[in-house]
Amino acid sequence: MSNIDDQQRLMNGIYWYGIPTLFRCEWDADPANADIGLVGVPHSTGNGTTQRDQHLGPRAVRNVSAIGRRVHNHFGIDPWEMCRVHDLGDVPLSEGNNNERSIEMITDYYRTLDAAGCRPVSIGGDHSITGGILQALGGAGAQITGGEKACLLHFDAHTDAFHNIPHFMGAVKSAAHWASYLVEDGHVDAEHSVQVGIRGNTRSLEWLEPSYSLGYEVIRKTDYDEMGAERVMEIIDERIGDRPLYITFDLDCLDPTVAPGVANIEAGIEGFGMDQVMELLRSVRGKNIIGGDVVCLMPTVDSPNQITSYRSMSLMFEMISLIADRHHGDSS
């Protein structure tokens, strides 16, 4: 290897150097050329209660993520060597102020990934993007799941399953509705899904009832504290089995001291720390993970050292490693 190659390899791990693709991966918009596709979803009109800067999340993570192109010590793997991992770019949301149209545009985009057998790891964007993604990846007609519904491992402070209200400040397929309509429309199997980290004082006393009526297992943060991590991981394993699994991670499940740059902060009850969520994520190692996303990053209210963007990067890396560990060499 030449001296210039050595220098380039060193500089590729410096976040402020070069062109900011996700994890310094090759940019290639064709999902047929990738086993794992990294996608930005710059959408923020599905959540109207807070600042709407979540569309800036993909750019913020691109800016820092080169430093996250590393091997996975816990798994003992190098995901970048095991799979073709490309930055596919951002979903082109030319009608971004129209939430309903944007969700369908997200679905159309991810159908191309599904048809190519490319498993996505996405950075949002508010949590409504998960609805658009899973309309493509789960249920009848989906290729990666073989037409099966997807199961969810859903990290969040909120359930986002509020079918008891018709819209959220005008958004129908909103950040508050996706976990409900995906079940009702046949894309998600709630009976084998887990919502974990739910916390805070809700707007009404029955706000967990929609999740229960759909069939979700709900593990509140207080439940986690009482049961302990081992029991929670057992529940996750029992519920999901080897069914097609999608991981969606809302950063507000983390404590505000851990991730300050998020929308919809719940500050009244202590949220997760990073070691806790990493342990739960790693408990699904070996499962049939079809993709994942990290949502609700608000870079405009992050700390000066961009810690929440770095947290997002680390969570994406975990999902990439989980998929690579199970599916490397699998052309399907």
C-alpha positions in Angstrom: 0.0 0.0 0.0 1.4 3.4 -0.9 2.1 6.2 1.5 -0.8 8.2 0.1 -3.2 5.3 0.7 -2.0 5.1 4.4 -2.6 8.8 4.7 -6.1 8.5 3.2 -7.0 5.7 5.5 -6.0 7.8 8.5 -7.9 10.9 7.3 -11.1 8.9 6.6 -11.6 8.6 10.3 -11.5 12.3 10.8 -15.0 13.7 10.9 -14.2 17.2 9.5 -12.2 15.9 6.6 -13.6 15.2 3.1 -17.1 14.8 1.8 -19.5 13.9 4.7 -21.2 10.7 3.7 -22.7 8.5 6.4 -19.8 6.7 8.1 -17.5 7.7 5.2 -19.3 5.0 3.1 -19.3 5.2 -0.7 -22.2 7.2 -2.0 -24.3 5.2 -4.5 -28.0 5.9 -5.0 -28.6 2.4 -6.4 -29.9 0.0 -3.7 -29.1 -3.0 -5.9 -25.4 -2.3 -5.2 -25.7 -2.5 -1.4 -26.5 -5.1 1.2 -27.1 -2.3 3.8 -28.4 1.1 2.6 -27.8 4.1 4.8 -30.6 6.7 4.1 -31.4 10.2 5.3 -35.1 11.0 5.7 -35.2 14.8 6.2 -38.9 15.1 7.2 -40.4 17.1 10.0 -44.1 17.8 9.3 -45.4 14.7 11.0 -44.9 16.2 14.4 -46.3 19.7 15.0 -46.0 20.1 18.8 -42.3 21.1 19.0 -39.7 22.8 16.8 -39.7 21.3 13.4 -35.9 21.1 12.8 -35.8 17.3 12.7 -35.4 17.4 9.0 -31.8 18.6 9.7 -30.9 15.4 11.4 -29.5 13.5 8.4 -27.0 16.3 7.6 -25.9 16.6 11.3 -25.1 12.9 11.5 -23.3 12.9 8.1 -21.1 15.7 9.5 -19.8 13.7 12.4 -20.2 10.0 11.5 -16.9 9.4 9.8 -15.4 9.0 13.3 -17.9 6.1 13.8 -16.5 3.9 11.0 -15.0 1.4 13.4 -15.0 -2.3 14.2 -17.5 -3.7 16.7 -15.5 -4.8 19.8 -18.4 -6.6 21.5 -19.4 -8.7 18.5 -15.8 -9.1 17.3 -16.7 -8.1 13.7 -15.9 -5.4 11.1 -19.3 -4.7 9.5 -17.7 -2.6 6.7 -15.7 -5.6 5.5 -18.6 -8.1 5.9 -21.2 -6.3 3.8 -21.6 -3.7 1.0 -22.7 -0.7 3.0 -23.4 2.4 1.0 -24.8 5.9 1.6 -27.9 6.0 -0.7 -28.5 9.7 0.0 -31.7 11.3 1.2 -35.3 10.5 0.3 -36.2 13.4 -2.1 -39.2 15.0 -0.4 -40.1 17.7 -2.8 -43.5 18.2 -1.1 -42.1 18.2 2.4 -44.6 20.6 3.9 -47.4 18.1 3.0 -47.1 15.3 5.6 -49.4 12.8 3.9 -47.8 13.2 0.5 -44.4 12.9 2.1 -45.2 9.6 3.9 -46.3 8.1 0.5 -43.1 9.4 -1.1 -41.1 7.7 1.6 -43.0 4.5 1.0 -42.3 4.7 -2.8 -38.6 5.2 -2.1 -38.2 2.3 0.3 -40.1 0.0 -2.1 -37.0 0.3 -4.4 -34.8 -0.9 -1.5 -37.1 -3.7 -0.6 -37.2 -4.9 -4.2 -33.4 -4.9 -4.3 -33.1 -6.8 -1.0 -31.3 -3.9 0.5 -31.8 -3.6 4.3 -32.0 0.1 5.3 -30.6 1.9 8.3 -32.1 5.4 8.3 -31.7 8.6 10.1 -34.6 11.0 10.4 -36.6 13.0 10.6 -39.5 12.8 13.0 -41.1 9.6 13.9 -43.7 9.6 11.3 -41.1 8.4 8.8 -41.3 4.9 10.3 -44.8 4.6 9.0 -43.7 5.4 5.5 -40.8 3.0 5.7 -42.7 0.1 7.0 -45.5 0.5 4.5 -42.9 -0.7 2.1 -41.0 -3.2 4.1 -43.7 -5.1 6.0 -46.8 -7.1 5.0 -48.2 -8.4 1.7 -46.0 -7.7 -1.2 -42.8 -7.0 0.8 -39.8 -8.9 -0.5 -37.4 -8.8 2.5 -40.0 -10.2 4.9 -41.4 -12.7 2.3 -44.8 -11.0 2.7 -44.8 -11.4 6.4 -45.6 -8.5 8.8 -42.7 -6.9 10.5 -42.3 -7.1 14.3 -41.1 -4.0 16.1 -38.5 -3.3 18.8 -39.6 0.2 19.5 -37.6 2.4 21.8 -39.5 5.5 22.8 -40.8 7.7 25.6 -44.2 7.7 23.8 -46.2 4.9 22.2 -47.1 6.7 19.0 -50.2 4.5 18.7 -52.9 7.1 19.2 -55.6 5.9 16.9 -58.1 7.3 19.4 -57.5 10.8 17.9 -58.2 11.4 14.1 -55.1 13.6 13.4 -52.2 15.4 15.1 -52.5 19.1 14.4 -53.6 18.2 10.9 -51.2 15.3 10.2 -53.1 12.0 9.8 -50.2 9.6 9.3 -48.3 11.5 12.0 -45.6 10.8 14.5 -48.3 10.0 16.9 -50.2 7.5 14.7 -47.7 5.3 12.8 -47.5 2.5 15.4 -51.3 2.2 15.1 -52.1 2.4 11.4 -49.2 0.1 10.5 -50.9 -2.6 12.6 -54.4 -1.9 11.3 -53.2 -1.8 7.7 -51.4 -5.2 8.0 -47.7 -4.1 8.0 -46.8 -4.7 11.6 -47.5 -7.6 13.9 -48.1 -5.9 17.3 -48.7 -9.3 19.0 -45.0 -10.0 18.6 -43.7 -6.5 19.1 -42.3 -4.6 22.1 -42.5 -0.9 23.0 -39.8 -0.1 25.6 -38.9 3.0 27.5 -42.3 4.6 27.7 -42.3 7.3 30.4 -43.7 10.6 31.5 -47.0 12.0 32.5 -49.5 11.3 29.7 -52.2 13.6 28.4 -54.9 11.3 29.7 -55.0 8.4 32.1 -55.9 5.9 29.4 -53.2 6.7 26.8 -51.6 3.3 27.1 -54.9 1.6 26.1 -54.5 2.0 22.4 -51.2 0.1 22.5 -52.8 -2.6 24.6 -55.8 -2.9 22.3 -53.5 -3.4 19.3 -51.6 -6.1 21.1 -48.2 -4.5 21.9 -46.1 -5.5 24.8 -45.5 -2.1 26.6 -42.5 -1.9 28.9 -42.5 1.4 30.6 -39.2 2.8 32.0 -40.5 2.2 35.5 -41.2 -1.4 34.5 -37.6 -1.8 33.3 -36.3 -0.4 36.5 -38.4 -2.8 38.5 -37.9 -5.9 36.3 -34.3 -5.4 35.5 -32.6 -5.7 32.1 -32.4 -9.5 32.1 -36.1 -10.0 32.3 -36.8 -7.3 29.7 -34.4 -9.0 27.3 -36.2 -12.3 27.9 -39.5 -10.7 27.1 -38.1 -9.2 23.9 -36.7 -12.6 22.8 -40.0 -14.4 23.6 -42.1 -11.9 21.7 -40.0 -11.6 18.6 -38.5 -15.0 18.1 -37.0 -15.2 14.6 -39.7 -13.2 12.9 -38.8 -10.3 10.6 -37.7 -7.5 13.0 -37.5 -3.8 12.5 -35.8 -1.6 15.1 -37.0 2.0 15.5 -35.3 4.2 18.0 -36.7 7.5 19.2 -33.9 9.5 20.9 -36.4 10.8 23.5 -36.2 7.4 25.2 -32.8 8.5 26.4 -32.5 10.8 29.4 -32.3 14.5 28.4 -28.9 14.7 30.1 -27.7 12.0 27.7 -29.4 13.3 24.5 -30.4 16.9 24.9 -31.0 17.6 21.2 -34.3 15.8 20.7 -37.9 16.7 20.1 -40.6 15.9 22.8 -38.2 15.7 25.8 -39.7 13.9 28.8 -37.8 15.3 31.8 -40.0 14.3 34.7 -38.8 10.6 34.9 -35.2 9.6 34.2 -34.8 8.1 30.8 -32.4 5.4 29.6 -28.6 5.7 29.6 -26.6 4.6 26.6 -25.2 1.4 28.3 -28.8 0.4 29.0 -30.1 0.8 25.5 -26.9 -0.8 24.0 -27.5 -3.9 26.1 -31.1 -4.1 25.0 -30.1 -3.7 21.3 -27.4 -6.3 21.5 -29.9 -8.8 23.0 -31.4 -9.1 19.5 -28.1 -10.2 17.9 -28.8 -13.1 15.5 -32.4 -12.1 14.8 -33.8 -11.5 11.4 -33.4 -7.7 11.3 -34.8 -6.2 8.2 -33.8 -2.6 9.0 -33.9 0.2 11.5 -34.1 3.9 12.1 -33.1 6.6 14.5 -35.5 9.5 14.7 -36.2 12.9 16.4 -32.7 14.4 16.3 -32.9 18.1 16.7 -29.4 19.4 15.9 -30.5 23.1 16.4 -31.0 22.5 20.1 -28.1 20.1 20.6 -25.2 20.8 22.9 -22.2 22.6 21.4 -20.2 19.3 21.2 -23.1 17.8 19.1 -23.5 14.9 21.6 -26.9 13.9 20.4 -25.7 13.6 16.8 -22.9 11.4 18.1 -25.4 9.3 20.0 -27.4 8.9 16.8 -24.3 7.8 15.0 -23.6 5.2 17.6 -27.1 3.8 17.5 -27.0 3.5 13.7 -23.6 1.7 14.0 -25.2 -0.8 16.3 -28.0 -1.5 13.9 -25.5 -1.8 11.0 -23.5 -4.3 13.0 -26.5 -6.3 14.0 -27.6 -6.7 10.4 -24.1 -7.4 9.1 -23.5 -10.0 11.8 -26.6 -12.0 10.8 -26.9 -11.3 7.0 -23.3 -11.0 5.7 -23.0 -13.0 2.5 -26.8 -13.3 2.2 -27.8 -11.9 -1.2 -31.4 -12.0 -0.2 
